[in-house]
Amino acid sequence: MNQYPNNIEYLEKHHQIFIEQTPTAIAMLDTNMVYLAASKQWIRDFKLEKETIIGRSHYDIFPEIGNDWKAKHQKCLQGAIDICDEAPFYRSDGTIQWIYWDVRPWYLADGRIGGLLMHTGDITEQKEKELKEKKYNTILRDTSDIARIGTWEIDLLKEKVTWSNMVYEIHEAPLDYEPTIASGLTFFEDEDSRNSILLALKNAQEMGTPVNLTLFLTTLKGNKRWVKVVGKIERSNGVASKILGITEDITSSKNSEKLLNVAHAELEAIFNSNAVAVISTNAEGIINRFNKGAEKLLGYSAEELVGLKHPSVYLLEEELEEFRNDITRSFKGESFIDDPNYNYRNENINDTRQWTFRRKDGSLFSTLTSITAINSSEGVNDGFIAVVTDITKIKEVKNELRRKNELLNIAEEISSTGHWQWFPLEDKGEWSENIFNIVEYKGDPFPIDFATYLNIVHPEDKDIVNHHFEEAVAKKVFPKLTHRIITYSGKLKFIQLLANVLVNEQDEAIELLGTCQDVTESKMTEQSLINAKQELEGFTQKLKLQNQQLADFTHITSHNLRAPVANLNSLLEIYSYAENDEERTDIFNKFSSVIDHLSSTLNTLIEALKAKVGDANENIEKVYFKDVFKDTSQILSGAILKSNAVIDTDFSQLTHISYNKIYMESIFLNLIGNAIKYSAEDRAPHIEIKTEVKNEINIITFKDNGLGIDLKKHGSKLFGLNKVFHRHPDAKGVGLYLTKTQIEAMGGTISATSEVNVGTTFTVKFN
């Protein structure tokens, strides 16, 4: 009986067995990417020996497969073929497997795609060798570039010379340059070099002697270079056929060697100098070098000390002990100071400090000494070298500078002055200690920049200060500057700055060096003097005005009193000549009339004089306008009723001010009384009184509908004494004069606008 009744099923089984036995890596999958068969090499290549893969999804076995590969598989299931020569396969365990593949569909008997056949090859080992070789070649090439080593070859049979790119670069020759033995010699200017090259090539060819030359060449661009040329012979059938070699650019090392020789010569010159003392010791601390400068400095000869004495012969024991403790503490800490087993001489010491040395004659002097450990090529401390400078004079100068600096500090403190520096290019500055005192900063001094300084400048002075410094940097001149600051404690101060501007070779301002003085006290004194001067000028002006007023009053008094007095004298003379009592009674009645007029005139003048020379500010109090108006209305009640006057008030914007109440009552009485007194005959008086505040100024207006005043004609004498503008029996020209005098005495002003037969408005502006 046939084991495979279906021939197709038999063929598929046969194909699976064939795939399993194939010596290459191949796998058969269905359309769902499920394994139907896989070769043993496939299993080995992908390390699936412990996995059961038949019947499992390809993506379950290889979860690291990404969407890009899955998309390619789907295209192959549509009939595409995917072939790749090499690609990295990143495994889930972090390793990289290099493979090539051929993925294509397999078909059923009826022509439908039954799945995919995957044929792969593991080329990881080959790829790693290739990458390793590439890396090695890259390193070799980079090393050659860094070391500037190039290769060359002389074909003796063909008489042809070949250079690598680096040799072309060393000779600064273009790549199309064709070198020959003869042209190669032209790079060497001296005949000895050319002869040595020809001899080396001859010996290499005839005797097999390696080429090993150090030469000085001139490139095609005229640059000088040192090169090391090494070569060896290559034979073919016993005959010298080629010379293979390398050329190394050793210019840098030659220059370094030259510089090293120069440095060595300079060190020798320093060591043999009389100006610098150089002393060295060996590992045991014995002096082994003692130069001429040391001999001159200490008074010992080298023969007295070298190989015989320790440096302790010229050092003070207390300073040496301090040095031991400091070095021990810096390397090992406090616990090792008393450790007898610790030897500080084994440390890599590099120390600079002041020492006191003792000369051979016993005299002492100050030095600045740098002590440095001398390390052998194995890194072992072989001793120390000390470079010694006599700083006796420097210390004397420093002490003198310190003394002068102390005096400067005292002077700065007494004069409330400090000094400062500012470097505008770096925006860095420094303040002396006394400037920190001036600005009342409590704490450690700190570096200053312009923003730090500007931060304490009074807000209203910041723009001035900023502009001043900008101008100083631009014009290289710093004029004197006085401005205000707010100290760190919040106090207002005045400071005065003076400075010089230093410039560099490019005419740039590189440093401002100056002083800062606290001038608050003098500034306050100056302000007090200014205030006193202004006050005195005010008093002078007031006295001048009062004197003028008194002169006016003298004139007015003499004018206004002359007539009644003269009239009284005439009456008195007539009275003495009267013949009967009837005449005397008539004359006496005239006396009464004249005296009443004189009394009225005197009272008017006295009131005006009081207003002018009195101190109106002595009786300042809070005055409410509605109260003043109420009192004035009562005083003028008869006139208001008789004239049928209507008075409207509006004190809503300004209800009260601080003022002399008597003056305010007089102002209301005069201005309201005049409005009634000079009302029009054809209409009842209508008076409007209103307060307001404009631009922070307190204002009150009195507006009426009376006769009005011709200001073009009478405006200049509107507020003059005894000036009248209407034919009214009670017009005396005193009311407006008194009102103006009282308002001005309080620092205010009064003005008027008027139109004849329309009305007048008086505007009072209070101080």
C-alpha positions in Angstrom: 0.0 0.0 0.0 1.3 3.5 -1.0 2.5 5.4 2.2 1.7 8.7 0.4 -1.6 8.4 -1.3 -1.3 12.0 -2.5 1.6 12.5 -4.8 1.8 16.3 -3.9 2.0 15.5 -0.3 4.8 13.1 -1.1 6.7 15.7 -3.0 6.4 18.3 -0.2 7.7 15.7 2.3 10.5 14.9 0.0 11.4 18.6 -0.3 11.4 19.0 3.5 13.8 16.0 3.8 16.0 17.5 1.1 16.1 20.9 2.9 17.0 19.3 6.2 19.9 17.4 4.6 21.2 20.4 2.6 24.8 21.4 3.7 24.0 25.1 3.5 21.8 27.3 5.6 18.3 27.1 4.2 14.8 27.2 5.6 11.3 26.7 4.2 8.3 28.6 5.6 4.7 28.8 4.8 2.7 32.0 4.0 2.2 32.6 7.7 6.0 32.6 8.2 5.8 29.3 10.1 8.7 26.9 9.7 8.1 23.8 7.5 11.7 22.7 7.3 15.2 24.0 8.1 18.7 22.6 7.3 21.1 21.6 10.0 23.5 24.4 8.9 20.7 26.9 9.4 20.3 25.6 12.9 24.0 25.8 13.5 24.5 29.2 12.0 21.8 30.8 14.1 22.5 28.8 17.2 19.1 27.1 17.4 20.3 23.6 18.6 18.2 23.8 21.7 15.2 25.2 19.9 12.3 23.3 18.3 11.5 25.5 15.3 9.2 23.4 13.0 5.7 24.6 13.4 6.8 27.9 15.0 6.7 31.4 13.6 9.9 32.9 12.2 9.3 36.0 14.3 8.8 34.1 17.5 12.2 32.5 17.0 13.8 35.8 16.0 12.0 38.6 18.0 14.9 41.0 17.0 13.6 41.1 13.4 12.4 44.6 12.8 9.5 46.0 10.7 11.7 46.8 7.8 12.6 43.1 7.3 9.0 42.1 7.9 7.9 44.4 5.1 10.5 42.8 2.7 9.1 39.3 3.6 5.6 40.5 2.7 6.8 41.7 -0.6 8.4 38.2 -1.3 5.1 36.6 -0.4 3.7 38.7 -3.2 6.3 37.3 -5.6 9.4 39.5 -5.1 13.0 38.2 -4.6 15.2 39.8 -1.9 19.0 39.3 -2.3 21.7 40.9 -0.1 25.4 40.3 -0.2 26.1 41.3 3.4 24.3 43.0 6.3 24.6 43.0 10.0 22.0 41.0 12.0 21.7 42.5 15.5 20.8 39.6 17.8 18.7 40.0 20.9 21.7 39.0 23.1 23.6 42.1 21.9 25.9 40.3 19.4 26.2 41.2 15.7 26.0 38.4 13.1 27.0 39.3 9.5 25.0 37.3 6.9 24.1 37.3 3.2 20.7 36.0 2.0 18.5 35.0 -0.8 14.8 35.1 0.0 12.2 34.1 -2.6 8.8 32.4 -2.8 8.2 28.7 -3.4 5.1 27.6 -5.4 2.4 24.9 -5.1 1.6 22.7 -7.9 -1.3 24.9 -8.9 1.0 27.9 -9.2 0.0 29.6 -5.9 2.8 30.8 -3.5 3.1 28.3 -0.7 5.6 30.3 1.4 9.2 31.4 1.4 12.6 29.8 0.9 15.4 31.5 2.8 19.0 30.8 1.9 21.6 32.5 4.2 25.3 32.4 4.9 27.1 33.3 8.1 30.0 35.5 7.1 30.7 36.9 10.5 34.2 35.6 10.8 35.2 36.8 7.4 33.6 40.2 8.0 35.4 40.6 11.4 38.7 39.8 9.7 37.9 42.3 7.0 36.9 45.0 9.6 40.0 44.2 11.6 42.2 44.5 8.6 40.5 47.8 7.7 41.0 49.1 11.2 44.6 48.0 11.1 45.1 49.8 7.8 43.4 52.9 9.2 45.6 52.9 12.3 48.7 52.3 10.1 47.6 55.1 7.8 46.8 57.5 10.7 50.1 56.5 12.4 52.0 57.2 9.2 50.2 60.6 8.9 50.8 61.5 12.5 54.4 60.3 12.5 54.8 61.7 8.9 56.4 58.5 7.6 56.1 57.7 3.9 57.3 54.7 1.8 59.4 54.7 -1.4 60.8 52.1 -3.8 63.6 52.1 -6.3 63.2 49.5 -9.1 66.9 49.0 -10.0 66.1 46.9 -13.1 63.6 49.4 -14.5 65.4 52.4 -13.0 62.0 53.7 -11.7 61.4 55.5 -8.4 58.0 55.3 -6.7 56.8 57.5 -3.8 53.8 57.2 -1.4 51.6 60.2 -0.9 53.3 61.1 2.4 56.7 61.2 0.6 55.2 63.6 -1.9 53.9 65.7 1.0 57.2 65.7 2.8 58.9 67.0 -0.4 55.9 69.4 -1.0 55.7 68.0 -4.5 52.5 67.6 -6.6 51.2 64.1 -7.1 52.0 64.3 -10.8 55.7 64.9 -10.1 57.7 61.9 -11.4 60.7 61.3 -9.1 64.0 59.8 -10.3 67.3 59.2 -8.5 68.8 62.2 -10.2 65.8 64.5 -9.5 65.8 63.2 -5.9 69.4 64.5 -5.4 68.3 68.1 -6.3 66.4 68.3 -3.0 69.7 68.4 -1.2 71.8 71.6 -1.6 75.1 70.5 -0.2 77.4 68.2 -2.1 78.2 66.0 1.0 74.6 65.0 1.4 74.3 64.1 -2.3 77.5 62.0 -2.2 76.3 60.2 1.0 73.1 59.3 -0.7 74.8 57.9 -3.8 77.3 56.0 -1.7 74.5 54.5 0.5 72.6 53.3 -2.6 75.8 51.8 -4.1 76.6 49.9 -0.9 73.0 48.7 -0.7 73.1 47.4 -4.3 76.6 45.9 -4.2 76.9 44.7 -0.6 73.3 44.6 0.7 74.1 47.2 3.3 70.9 48.9 4.7 70.4 52.6 4.0 70.3 54.7 7.1 70.7 58.5 6.6 69.7 61.7 8.4 69.5 64.5 5.8 68.6 68.2 5.5 66.5 68.8 2.4 64.8 71.8 0.7 61.3 71.2 -0.5 59.9 72.3 -3.9 58.3 75.2 -2.0 61.7 76.2 -0.5 61.0 75.0 3.0 63.8 73.3 5.0 63.2 69.9 6.6 65.1 67.2 8.4 64.4 63.6 7.2 65.4 60.2 8.2 65.8 57.8 5.2 65.9 54.0 5.9 66.0 51.3 3.2 66.9 47.7 2.5 67.7 45.7 -0.6 65.4 43.2 -2.2 66.8 40.4 -4.4 65.2 38.4 -7.2 67.1 35.2 -8.2 70.1 36.4 -6.3 70.2 39.7 -8.1 69.5 43.1 -6.4 66.2 44.2 -8.0 64.7 46.8 -5.6 65.5 49.0 -2.7 62.5 49.4 -0.4 62.5 52.1 2.2 60.8 54.7 4.3 61.3 58.5 4.7 60.4 60.1 8.0 60.0 63.8 8.6 62.0 64.4 11.8 62.0 68.2 11.6 59.9 68.6 14.7 62.1 66.3 16.8 65.2 68.0 15.4 63.8 71.4 16.4 62.9 70.0 19.8 66.4 68.6 20.1 67.8 72.0 19.2 65.5 73.8 21.6 66.6 71.3 24.3 70.2 72.0 23.6 69.4 75.7 23.8 67.5 75.2 27.1 70.4 73.1 28.5 72.9 75.9 27.5 70.6 78.5 29.1 70.3 76.4 32.3 74.1 76.1 32.4 74.4 79.8 31.9 71.9 80.4 34.8 73.7 77.9 37.0 77.0 79.6 36.3 75.5 83.1 36.8 76.6 85.3 39.6 73.2 86.9 39.8 71.2 83.8 40.8 72.1 81.4 43.6 71.4 77.7 42.7 72.1 75.0 45.2 71.2 71.3 44.8 71.4 68.2 47.1 71.6 64.5 46.5 69.1 61.9 48.0 71.0 62.0 51.3 70.7 65.8 51.6 74.3 66.5 50.9 75.1 69.6 48.8 76.3 68.5 45.4 76.1 71.7 43.4 76.8 75.2 44.7 77.1 77.9 41.9 78.9 81.2 41.7 75.8 83.1 42.7 75.5 81.0 45.9 79.1 81.6 46.7 78.6 85.3 46.3 75.4 85.3 48.3 76.5 83.2 51.3 80.3 83.8 51.4 81.2 80.1 51.2 83.2 78.6 48.4 81.9 75.5 46.6 84.8 73.5 47.8 83.8 74.2 51.4 80.3 72.7 51.0 80.0 70.4 48.0 80.0 66.7 49.1 80.5 67.8 52.7 77.7 69.8 54.2 73.9 69.8 54.5 71.9 73.0 53.8 71.4 73.3 57.5 74.8 75.0 57.6 73.2 78.2 56.4 69.5 77.7 57.5 67.9 78.5 60.8 66.8 75.4 62.7 63.3 76.8 63.6 62.5 77.6 60.0 63.8 74.2 58.9 61.5 72.5 61.5 58.6 74.6 60.3 59.3 73.6 56.7 59.4 69.9 57.7 56.0 70.2 59.5 54.4 72.1 56.6 55.5 69.5 54.0 54.5 66.6 56.2 51.1 68.2 56.9 50.5 68.8 53.2 51.3 65.2 52.1 50.3 63.1 55.1 48.3 65.3 57.5 48.8 66.2 61.2 49.2 62.6 62.4 52.5 62.1 60.6 54.3 65.2 62.1 55.7 63.2 65.0 56.2 59.9 63.1 59.9 59.1 63.2 59.6 56.7 60.3 58.2 59.3 57.8 60.8 60.9 55.6 59.6 64.0 53.8 62.6 63.9 51.5 60.9 61.1 49.5 58.0 63.4 48.5 57.7 65.2 45.2 58.1 68.6 46.8 57.6 71.9 45.0 57.6 74.7 47.5 58.3 78.5 47.4 58.6 80.6 50.6 60.6 83.1 52.4 63.7 81.8 54.3 66.2 83.5 56.5 69.8 82.5 55.5 73.0 82.8 57.6 76.1 83.9 55.8 79.6 82.5 56.6 80.2 85.7 58.6 77.1 85.0 60.7 75.0 87.8 59.3 71.3 87.1 58.4 69.4 88.1 55.4 65.9 87.4 53.8 65.5 85.2 50.7 62.8 83.9 48.4 63.7 80.3 47.8 62.0 77.8 45.5 62.7 74.1 46.4 61.9 71.4 43.8 62.3 67.7 44.0 64.7 66.1 41.4 63.2 62.9 40.0 65.2 60.2 38.3 64.0 58.5 35.1 62.4 55.9 37.3 60.4 58.5 39.2 62.5 58.2 42.3 63.4 61.4 44.3 67.2 61.9 43.8 67.4 65.1 45.8 66.4 68.8 45.6 67.4 71.9 43.8 66.9 75.3 45.3 66.9 78.7 43.5 67.6 81.5 45.9 67.0 85.3 45.5 68.1 87.9 48.0 65.0 89.9 48.8 66.5 92.1 51.6 66.0 95.2 49.5 62.6 94.1 48.3 61.5 93.6 51.9 62.8 97.0 52.8 60.9 98.5 50.0 57.8 96.5 50.9 58.0 97.6 54.5 58.3 101.2 53.3 55.3 100.7 51.0 53.4 99.1 53.8 54.2 102.1 56.1 53.1 104.5 53.4 50.0 102.5 52.7 49.1 102.6 56.4 49.6 106.4 56.2 47.5 106.5 53.1 44.8 104.5 54.8 44.8 106.9 57.7 44.7 109.9 55.3 41.8 108.3 53.5 39.9 107.7 56.7 40.5 111.3 57.9 39.5 112.8 54.6 36.7 110.2 53.9 38.4 109.2 50.7 39.1 105.9 49.0 40.8 104.9 45.8 39.4 102.7 43.0 40.3 101.0 39.7 38.1 100.0 36.8 39.2 98.1 33.7 36.5 98.8 31.1 37.5 96.2 28.5 37.0 93.4 31.1 34.5 95.3 33.2 36.4 94.5 36.4 37.3 96.8 39.2 38.6 97.1 42.7 37.8 99.4 45.7 40.0 100.3 48.6 38.9 99.3 52.0 37.7 102.9 52.8 35.3 102.9 49.8 33.6 99.9 51.3 33.4 101.9 54.6 32.0 104.9 52.7 29.2 102.8 51.1 28.7 101.2 54.5 29.2 97.6 53.3 29.7 95.2 56.2 31.6 92.0 55.1 34.6 90.8 53.1 35.6 92.9 50.1 34.5 91.5 46.7 35.4 92.1 43.0 33.5 95.0 41.5 32.0 95.5 38.1 30.2 98.5 36.7 26.7 97.1 37.4 27.7 96.6 41.1 28.7 100.3 41.4 25.6 101.5 39.4 23.4 99.5 41.8 24.2 101.9 44.7 23.8 105.1 42.6 20.7 107.1 43.4 18.0 106.2 40.9 17.7 109.8 39.7 21.5 110.0 39.0 22.0 106.6 37.2 21.7 108.1 33.7 24.1 110.9 34.5 26.7 108.5 36.0 26.3 106.0 33.1 26.7 108.7 30.5 29.7 110.2 32.4 31.6 106.9 32.3 30.8 106.3 28.7 32.1 109.7 27.7 35.2 109.2 29.8 36.0 105.9 28.0 35.3 107.4 24.6 37.1 110.7 25.1 39.9 109.4 27.5 39.2 112.2 29.9 37.3 111.9 33.3 36.0 115.3 34.5 35.1 115.6 38.2 31.8 114.0 39.0 29.6 114.5 42.1 26.5 112.4 42.6 24.3 110.7 45.1 24.4 107.1 46.3 22.2 105.0 48.5 24.5 103.1 50.9 24.1 99.4 51.8 22.5 100.6 55.1 20.0 102.8 53.1 21.6 106.2 53.9 21.7 109.0 51.3 25.3 110.3 50.6 27.1 112.5 48.1 30.4 111.3 46.7 32.9 113.0 44.4 34.9 111.1 41.8 38.2 112.1 40.3 40.1 109.8 37.9 42.8 109.5 35.2 42.2 107.4 32.1 45.0 105.1 30.9 45.2 103.9 27.3 47.0 101.2 25.4 48.9 101.3 22.1 45.6 101.1 20.2 44.4 104.3 22.0 41.7 102.2 23.9 40.8 103.1 27.5 42.1 100.2 29.5 42.0 101.5 33.0 40.4 104.2 35.1 42.4 105.0 38.2 40.8 107.4 40.6 39.6 108.5 44.1 36.2 108.6 45.7 35.5 111.2 48.5 32.4 111.3 50.8 31.4 115.0 50.4 28.0 114.6 52.1 28.8 116.9 55.0 30.2 119.7 52.8 27.3 119.2 50.3 24.8 119.5 53.2 26.7 122.6 54.4 26.7 124.0 50.9 22.9 123.3 50.7 22.4 125.0 54.0 24.3 128.0 52.8 22.2 128.1 49.6 19.0 127.8 51.6 20.2 130.5 54.0 21.1 132.7 51.0 17.7 132.1 49.4 16.0 132.8 52.7 18.1 136.0 53.1 17.3 137.0 49.6 13.6 136.5 50.4 13.9 138.6 53.5 15.8 141.2 51.6 13.1 141.2 48.9 10.4 141.4 51.5 12.1 144.3 53.3 12.6 146.0 50.0 8.9 145.6 49.2 7.9 146.8 52.6 10.2 149.8 52.4 8.7 150.6 49.0 5.2 150.1 50.5 6.1 152.3 53.4 7.3 155.0 51.0 4.0 154.7 49.1 2.2 155.0 52.4 4.2 158.1 53.3 3.2 159.6 50.0 -0.4 158.5 50.4 -0.5 159.7 54.0 1.1 163.1 53.2 -1.4 163.4 50.3 -4.5 162.2 52.0 -3.9 163.9 55.4 -2.6 167.3 54.1 -6.0 168.5 52.9 -8.0 167.7 56.1 -5.2 169.0 58.3 -4.9 172.2 56.2 -8.7 172.5 56.4 -8.6 172.1 60.2 -5.9 174.8 60.5 -8.1 177.1 58.3 -11.2 176.4 60.4 -9.2 177.0 63.6 -8.0 180.3 62.3 -11.5 181.3 61.2 -12.9 180.1 64.6 -10.5 182.4 66.4 -11.9 185.4 64.4 -15.6 184.5 64.8 -17.7 187.4 66.1 -20.6 185.5 67.6 -21.7 182.1 68.9 -23.7 181.3 65.8 -20.6 181.6 63.6 -18.6 179.6 66.1 -21.3 176.8 66.2 -21.4 176.6 62.4 -17.6 176.4 62.2 -17.5 173.8 65.0 -20.0 171.6 63.1 -17.6 171.7 60.1 -14.8 170.6 62.5 -16.8 167.5 63.2 -17.2 166.6 59.5 -13.5 167.2 58.8 -12.4 165.1 61.8 -14.8 162.2 60.8 -13.2 162.2 57.3 -9.7 162.3 58.8 -10.5 159.5 61.2 -11.9 157.4 58.3 -8.8 158.0 56.2 -6.4 157.1 59.1 -8.3 153.9 59.8 -8.1 152.9 56.1 -4.4 153.6 56.0 -3.7 151.7 59.3 -5.6 148.6 58.0 -3.7 148.6 54.7 -0.4 149.0 56.6 -1.2 146.1 58.8 -1.9 143.9 55.8 1.4 144.9 54.2 3.8 144.6 57.1 2.2 141.9 59.2 3.1 138.2 59.2 0.1 136.5 57.7 1.5 133.0 58.4 1.3 133.3 62.1 -2.4 132.5 62.3 -2.7 129.5 59.9 -5.6 127.2 60.5 -7.9 124.8 58.6 -10.5 127.1 56.9 -13.8 125.7 55.5 -15.2 127.8 52.6 -18.8 127.1 53.5 -18.2 128.5 57.1 -16.5 131.7 55.7 -19.4 132.2 53.3 -21.9 131.7 56.0 -20.3 134.4 58.2 -19.9 136.8 55.2 -23.6 136.3 54.3 -24.7 137.4 57.8 -22.5 140.5 57.7 -23.9 141.5 54.3 -27.4 140.3 55.0 -28.9 143.8 54.8 -27.2 144.6 51.5 -28.1 141.1 50.1 -31.8 141.6 51.1 -31.9 145.2 49.8 -30.4 144.3 46.4 -32.2 140.9 46.1 -28.8 139.3 45.3 -28.7 135.6 44.5 -25.4 133.8 45.5 -24.7 130.2 44.3 -21.7 128.3 45.8 -20.0 125.0 44.8 -17.2 123.9 47.2 -17.4 120.2 46.3 -14.0 120.0 44.6 -12.1 121.8 47.4 -13.9 122.1 50.7 -11.1 123.7 52.8 -7.5 124.8 52.9 -5.0 125.9 55.6 -5.1 129.7 55.6 -5.2 132.8 57.7 -8.9 132.9 58.6 -9.1 136.7 59.0 -7.6 137.2 55.5 -10.1 134.7 54.0 -13.0 136.4 55.7 -11.7 139.8 54.3 -11.3 138.3 50.8 -14.9 137.0 50.8 -16.3 140.3 52.3 -14.5 142.5 49.8 -15.2 140.5 46.7 -18.9 139.7 47.5 -19.4 143.2 48.8 -18.0 144.7 45.6 -20.2 142.4 43.5 -23.3 143.8 45.3 -22.0 147.4 45.5 -21.3 147.6 41.7 -24.4 145.7 40.5 -26.3 146.8 37.4 -29.3 148.9 37.9 -31.5 146.9 35.5 -30.9 143.4 37.1 -30.5 141.9 40.5 -27.0 140.7 41.4 -26.2 137.1 40.6 -22.9 135.9 42.2 -21.3 132.4 41.6 -18.6 131.2 43.9 -16.7 128.0 43.0 -13.6 126.1 44.2 -11.5 123.7 42.1 -8.1 122.0 41.8 -6.1 122.3 38.5 -2.6 120.9 38.1 -2.4 120.6 41.9 -3.2 124.3 42.4 -6.1 125.3 44.7 -8.4 127.9 43.0 -11.5 129.9 44.0 -13.5 132.1 41.6 -16.0 134.9 42.3 -18.2 135.6 39.2 -20.9 138.4 39.1 -23.2 140.0 36.5 -22.6 143.6 37.6 -21.3 146.7 35.9 -18.0 145.2 34.8 -14.7 147.1 34.4 -13.0 148.4 31.3 -9.7 146.5 31.7 -8.1 148.0 28.7 -8.5 151.4 30.3 -8.1 150.5 34.0 -6.5 147.1 34.0 -3.0 148.3 35.1 -4.4 150.1 38.2 -7.2 147.6 39.1 -5.8 146.7 42.5 -4.2 150.0 43.3 -4.9 151.9 46.5 -7.7 154.6 46.2 -8.3 153.6 42.6 -12.0 153.7 41.7 -13.7 152.9 38.4 -17.4 153.8 39.1 -19.2 156.8 40.3 -20.5 155.2 43.5 -20.8 157.3 46.7 -19.1 154.5 48.8 -16.2 153.8 46.3 -12.9 154.5 48.0 -10.5 152.2 46.1 -9.3 150.3 49.2 -11.2 147.0 49.1 -9.4 145.4 46.0 -6.1 146.8 47.2 -6.5 145.1 50.6 -7.6 141.9 49.0 -4.6 141.7 46.7 -2.3 142.6 49.6 -3.7 139.8 51.8 -3.6 137.2 49.1 0.0 138.0 48.1 1.0 138.0 51.8 0.0 134.3 51.8 1.9 133.6 48.6 -1.0 133.5 46.3 -2.2 135.5 43.3 -5.4 137.3 42.2 -6.5 138.1 38.6 -9.6 139.4 37.0 -11.5 139.1 33.7 -14.3 141.6 33.0 -16.6 142.9 30.3 -18.4 146.2 30.8 -22.2 145.8 31.6 -21.7 142.0 31.5 -19.9 141.2 34.7 -16.5 140.4 36.3 -14.8 137.2 37.4 -12.0 137.3 40.1 -9.7 134.2 40.2 -7.7 133.6 43.4 -4.9 131.0 43.3 -3.7 129.9 46.7 -0.2 128.9 47.5 
